[in-house]
Amino acid sequence: MKKGIAKIFCIIGISIFLHTVYSALQHRKYLRLTDQPFEGVPFDIVVECIISLFLFAWGIINSQFLIPIKASTHLAKKSFDSYDYRPNFTVFNHRGKYLNEILNK
């Protein structure tokens, strides 16, 4: 039952967010028609956006789609030397070659 309620909260959060976007676009269009400067989004649109964010986040967190990340299962299969091996960062054309020539003179 909790999973269904979480999905409903996700849908409500998304729909409120879409309404917030539409309201912001409509407000911007109204300002253009009345030749008023844009000074920001009205407070009610900001509050509506924050409410939709919290509803959507609550729905996602409680939907039980998230699985825990267990790094120990992946880390147990690899040796420590395999983590330090990064062939993309290997540089063979560096100043060590020239320093070796200077030091051996």
Phi and psi in degrees as GROMACS dihedral restraints (atoms count N, CA, C in turn):
[ dihedral_restraints ]
;  ai    aj    ak    al  type     phi  dphi    fc
    3     4     5     6     1   -66.5    20    10
    4     5     6     7     1   -32.7    20    10
    6     7     8     9     1   -66.1    20    10
    7     8     9    10     1   -38.7    20    10
    9    10    11    12     1   -68.3    20    10
   10    11    12    13     1   -39.8    20    10
   12    13    14    15     1   -65.6    20    10
   13    14    15    16     1   -38.3    20    10
   15    16    17    18     1   -64.0    20    10
   16    17    18    19     1   -39.8    20    10
   18    19    20    21     1   -64.8    20    10
   19    20    21    22     1   -38.7    20    10
   21    22    23    24     1   -64.1    20    10
   22    23    24    25     1   -41.7    20    10
   24    25    26    27     1   -64.8    20    10
   25    26    27    28     1   -36.4    20    10
   27    28    29    30     1   -63.1    20    10
   28    29    30    31     1   -45.2    20    10
   30    31    32    33     1   -64.8    20    10
   31    32    33    34     1   -42.1    20    10
   33    34    35    36     1   -64.3    20    10
   34    35    36    37     1   -42.5    20    10
   36    37    38    39     1   -61.6    20    10
   37    38    39    40     1   -42.7    20    10
   39    40    41    42     1   -67.1    20    10
   40    41    42    43     1   -42.2    20    10
   42    43    44    45     1   -67.2    20    10
   43    44    45    46     1   -37.9    20    10
   45    46    47    48     1   -66.3    20    10
   46    47    48    49     1   -38.1    20    10
   48    49    50    51     1   -64.6    20    10
   49    50    51    52     1   -42.0    20    10
   51    52    53    54     1   -63.1    20    10
   52    53    54    55     1   -37.4    20    10
   54    55    56    57     1   -65.5    20    10
   55    56    57    58     1   -35.7    20    10
   57    58    59    60     1   -64.2    20    10
   58    59    60    61     1   -43.2    20    10
   60    61    62    63     1   -62.8    20    10
   61    62    63    64     1   -43.9    20    10
   63    64    65    66     1   -63.2    20    10
   64    65    66    67     1   -40.8    20    10
   66    67    68    69     1   -64.7    20    10
   67    68    69    70     1   -40.5    20    10
   69    70    71    72     1   -65.2    20    10
   70    71    72    73     1   -42.0    20    10
   72    73    74    75     1   -64.9    20    10
   73    74    75    76     1   -40.0    20    10
   75    76    77    78     1   -66.3    20    10
   76    77    78    79     1   -39.1    20    10
   78    79    80    81     1   -64.0    20    10
   79    80    81    82     1   -41.5    20    10
   81    82    83    84     1   -64.5    20    10
   82    83    84    85     1   -39.7    20    10
   84    85    86    87     1   -66.3    20    10
   85    86    87    88     1   -39.0    20    10
   87    88    89    90     1   -62.2    20    10
   88    89    90    91     1   -41.7    20    10
   90    91    92    93     1   -64.4    20    10
   91    92    93    94     1   -36.5    20    10
   93    94    95    96     1   -66.7    20    10
   94    95    96    97     1   -40.6    20    10
   96    97    98    99     1   -67.9    20    10
   97    98    99   100     1   -33.5    20    10
   99   100   101   102     1   -95.1    20    10
  100   101   102   103     1     5.9    20    10
  102   103   104   105     1    54.4    20    10
  103   104   105   106     1    42.4    20    10
  105   106   107   108     1  -101.8    20    10
  106   107   108   109     1   148.4    20    10
  108   109   110   111     1   -75.0    20    10
  109   110   111   112     1   149.0    20    10
  111   112   113   114     1   -85.0    20    10
  112   113   114   115     1   116.0    20    10
  114   115   116   117     1  -112.3    20    10
  115   116   117   118     1     0.5    20    10
  117   118   119   120     1   138.3    20    10
  118   119   120   121     1   172.1    20    10
  120   121   122   123     1   -83.1    20    10
  121   122   123   124     1   141.8    20    10
  123   124   125   126     1   -61.1    20    10
  124   125   126   127     1   157.2    20    10
  126   127   128   129     1   -62.9    20    10
  127   128   129   130     1   -36.9    20    10
  129   130   131   132     1   -66.6    20    10
  130   131   132   133     1   -31.8    20    10
  132   133   134   135     1   -71.2    20    10
  133   134   135   136     1   -37.9    20    10
  135   136   137   138     1   -65.0    20    10
  136   137   138   139     1   -44.0    20    10
  138   139   140   141     1   -63.4    20    10
  139   140   141   142     1   -40.9    20    10
  141   142   143   144     1   -63.4    20    10
  142   143   144   145     1   -38.8    20    10
  144   145   146   147     1   -66.4    20    10
  145   146   147   148     1   -41.7    20    10
  147   148   149   150     1   -66.7    20    10
  148   149   150   151     1   -40.0    20    10
  150   151   152   153     1   -63.3    20    10
  151   152   153   154     1   -42.6    20    10
  153   154   155   156     1   -65.1    20    10
  154   155   156   157     1   -35.7    20    10
  156   157   158   159     1   -62.7    20    10
  157   158   159   160     1   -46.5    20    10
  159   160   161   162     1   -67.4    20    10
  160   161   162   163     1   -38.5    20    10
  162   163   164   165     1   -64.1    20    10
  163   164   165   166     1   -44.2    20    10
  165   166   167   168     1   -66.7    20    10
  166   167   168   169     1   -42.4    20    10
  168   169   170   171     1   -64.3    20    10
  169   170   171   172     1   -41.5    20    10
  171   172   173   174     1   -63.5    20    10
  172   173   174   175     1   -40.6    20    10
  174   175   176   177     1   -64.6    20    10
  175   176   177   178     1   -41.4    20    10
  177   178   179   180     1   -68.0    20    10
  178   179   180   181     1   -43.7    20    10
  180   181   182   183     1   -65.5    20    10
  181   182   183   184     1   -37.9    20    10
  183   184   185   186     1   -93.4    20    10
  184   185   186   187     1     6.0    20    10
  186   187   188   189     1   -81.0    20    10
  187   188   189   190     1    -9.1    20    10
  189   190   191   192     1    64.0    20    10
  190   191   192   193     1    24.0    20    10
  192   193   194   195     1   -85.5    20    10
  193   194   195   196     1   -17.9    20    10
  195   196   197   198     1   -79.2    20    10
  196   197   198   199     1   135.7    20    10
  198   199   200   201     1  -114.1    20    10
  199   200   201   202     1   146.5    20    10
  201   202   203   204     1   -70.1    20    10
  202   203   204   205     1   144.7    20    10
  204   205   206   207     1   -91.7    20    10
  205   206   207   208     1   118.2    20    10
  207   208   209   210     1  -112.2    20    10
  208   209   210   211     1   101.7    20    10
  210   211   212   213     1   -75.0    20    10
  211   212   213   214     1   -22.6    20    10
  213   214   215   216     1   -65.9    20    10
  214   215   216   217     1   -30.8    20    10
  216   217   218   219     1   -69.8    20    10
  217   218   219   220     1   -35.3    20    10
  219   220   221   222     1   -79.4    20    10
  220   221   222   223     1   -35.5    20    10
  222   223   224   225     1   -73.3    20    10
  223   224   225   226     1   -27.4    20    10
  225   226   227   228     1   -69.8    20    10
  226   227   228   229     1   -23.9    20    10
  228   229   230   231     1   -85.2    20    10
  229   230   231   232     1   -15.6    20    10
  231   232   233   234     1  -112.7    20    10
  232   233   234   235     1   152.1    20    10
  234   235   236   237     1   -87.5    20    10
  235   236   237   238     1   166.3    20    10
  237   238   239   240     1   -66.4    20    10
  238   239   240   241     1   -33.9    20    10
  240   241   242   243     1   -66.2    20    10
  241   242   243   244     1   -28.5    20    10
  243   244   245   246     1   -70.8    20    10
  244   245   246   247     1   -22.9    20    10
  246   247   248   249     1   -76.9    20    10
  247   248   249   250     1   -29.9    20    10
  249   250   251   252     1   -83.8    20    10
  250   251   252   253     1   -12.7    20    10
  252   253   254   255     1   -81.1    20    10
  253   254   255   256     1   111.4    20    10
  255   256   257   258     1  -132.5    20    10
  256   257   258   259     1    91.3    20    10
  258   259   260   261     1   -67.9    20    10
  259   260   261   262     1   -20.4    20    10
  261   262   263   264     1   -70.8    20    10
  262   263   264   265     1   -22.1    20    10
  264   265   266   267     1   -98.5    20    10
  265   266   267   268     1     5.8    20    10
  267   268   269   270     1   -78.3    20    10
  268   269   270   271     1   125.6    20    10
  270   271   272   273     1  -123.1    20    10
  271   272   273   274     1   125.1    20    10
  273   274   275   276     1  -102.7    20    10
  274   275   276   277     1   -16.2    20    10
  276   277   278   279     1  -104.0    20    10
  277   278   279   280     1    80.1    20    10
  279   280   281   282     1  -132.7    20    10
  280   281   282   283     1  -179.6    20    10
  282   283   284   285     1   -75.8    20    10
  283   284   285   286     1    -6.9    20    10
  285   286   287   288     1   -61.9    20    10
  286   287   288   289     1   -34.9    20    10
  288   289   290   291     1   -64.0    20    10
  289   290   291   292     1   -42.2    20    10
  291   292   293   294     1   -74.1    20    10
  292   293   294   295     1   -36.0    20    10
  294   295   296   297     1   -65.2    20    10
  295   296   297   298     1   -35.7    20    10
  297   298   299   300     1   -64.5    20    10
  298   299   300   301     1   -39.8    20    10
  300   301   302   303     1   -65.7    20    10
  301   302   303   304     1   -40.0    20    10
  303   304   305   306     1   -68.7    20    10
  304   305   306   307     1   -42.9    20    10
  306   307   308   309     1   -70.8    20    10
  307   308   309   310     1   -30.1    20    10
  309   310   311   312     1   -83.0    20    10
  310   311   312   313     1    -4.1    20    10
